[in-house]
Amino acid sequence: MAGLMNELVSGVVESVLKEILKKAGGTTTTKRQKRQTRSATTGRFKKAASSRAAKPAKKQVSRRRTAASRSKTR
């Protein structure tokens, strides 16, 4: 009787573990591939042209209020 209970419990535990492990495989979203351009002369794939260095951000300048806007009551 004890052997039967042990077998039943171990079978349930194994099936639960199998179910958990089956779901554990993280499904990630598919990434889009960029289309490669071919060279007109050789027909081989070109290397991606390196993008230019980004320009630094412009310094923020405080805007002077005009005489008309200063005369308005807030």
MODELLER restraints for C-alpha pairs under 7 A, 6 or more apart:
rsr = mdl.restraints
at = mdl.atoms
rsr.add(forms.Gaussian(group=physical.xy_distance, feature=features.Distance(at['CA:36:A'], at['CA:45:A']), mean=6.38, stdev=0.5))
rsr.add(forms.Gaussian(group=physical.xy_distance, feature=features.Distance(at['CA:37:A'], at['CA:45:A']), mean=5.77, stdev=0.5))
rsr.add(forms.Gaussian(group=physical.xy_distance, feature=features.Distance(at['CA:37:A'], at['CA:46:A']), mean=5.83, stdev=0.5))
rsr.add(forms.Gaussian(group=physical.xy_distance, feature=features.Distance(at['CA:38:A'], at['CA:44:A']), mean=5.31, stdev=0.5))
rsr.add(forms.Gaussian(group=physical.xy_distance, feature=features.Distance(at['CA:38:A'], at['CA:45:A']), mean=4.33, stdev=0.5))
rsr.add(forms.Gaussian(group=physical.xy_distance, feature=features.Distance(at['CA:38:A'], at['CA:46:A']), mean=5.53, stdev=0.5))
rsr.add(forms.Gaussian(group=physical.xy_distance, feature=features.Distance(at['CA:39:A'], at['CA:45:A']), mean=6.01, stdev=0.5))
rsr.add(forms.Gaussian(group=physical.xy_distance, feature=features.Distance(at['CA:39:A'], at['CA:46:A']), mean=5.75, stdev=0.5))
